[in-house]
Amino acid sequence: MRKQELKNIAWAAAVAAVITIGSPAIAHDRPGFRDTPMLPDSQWRVHDPDRPYPEVVTPGPVPGAAPSDAVVLFDGQSLDAWQPQGGAWMVEDGAMTVPPRAPGGGESSLVSNESFGDVQLHLEFRSPNPPQSSSQDRGNSGIIFMQRYEIQILDAYENDTYADGTVGSIYGWKPPLVNPSRAPGEWQSYDIIFERPRFGPEGELLRPAFVTAFLNGVLIQNRQAWPGVTVWRQIGTYEAHEDAAPIQLQDHDSPVSFRNIWVRRLPEAAASHDFEGEVK
């Protein structure tokens, strides 16, 4: 080995020794500190080098695209992730559309094959153009979490209806904070965080369901609680149910179209931190 190479190695070792001696709080395996205060109600210190890193998730290639940990419910081609409750929905040009009802026929809702609890959901929808009818009969559908808790879909562009039944409302309960609707025929996007209710061992309600929702990138519900299941013209109440259940898309006899639907199951770490009871 050459003399210059030996000098370089010796110099590097000396620098490392100085850093180690001069900064005893710096972790040698990962960046961080072990002489900082303990965080409240935690096993970790401030800037703890031993605290686990977050799981790596690859985002979608464009805004609105499904990330790597998402469950894709509709990719523009297949309805395999759904069970039709009635007539089959039509798939064309990358979108699926509520089918027309036969005379005297019933609803043709879609119900997901998989069940979900706490989720992040992305969904895009389009109301028919030209508009058909008015008020609740114009571009009406809905996203029903756990087949119980509905966020309204409606063509609300220059369309008067009752406030707690417009697009973005917790149906029959809370109107949206604002109405950022696009015109009929334009694609619109929902991004929703749904937190399931929690029940005790005797079926008692420990915490209600909550929703945070964005319509076309605009906040319309900010961690708003549900009073209970969605019931038309009534105030819903809670009844204990399973921790996971399907998502349902409503048929309200209007040819609403959907595309790019995906969900992410949220871990318990995402649960709201104001809940003092035991969370499963």
Secondary structure, DSSP 4 states (H G I P E B T S, - for coil): --HHHHHHHHHHHHHHHHHHHH-TTB-SSSS-BSSSPBPTTSS-BTT-TTSPPPPP-PPPSSTTS--TT-EEEE-SS--TTEEEESSPPEEETTEEEPPPPPTT----EEEESS-BSSEEEEEEEE--SS--SSGGGSS-EEEEETTTEEEEE---TT----GGGSTTSBTTTB--SS--PPPTTS-EEEEEEEE--EE-TTS-EEE--EEEEEETTEEEEEEEEPSSS--TTS--------S-B--EE---SS--EEEEEEEEEPPGGGS-TT--S---
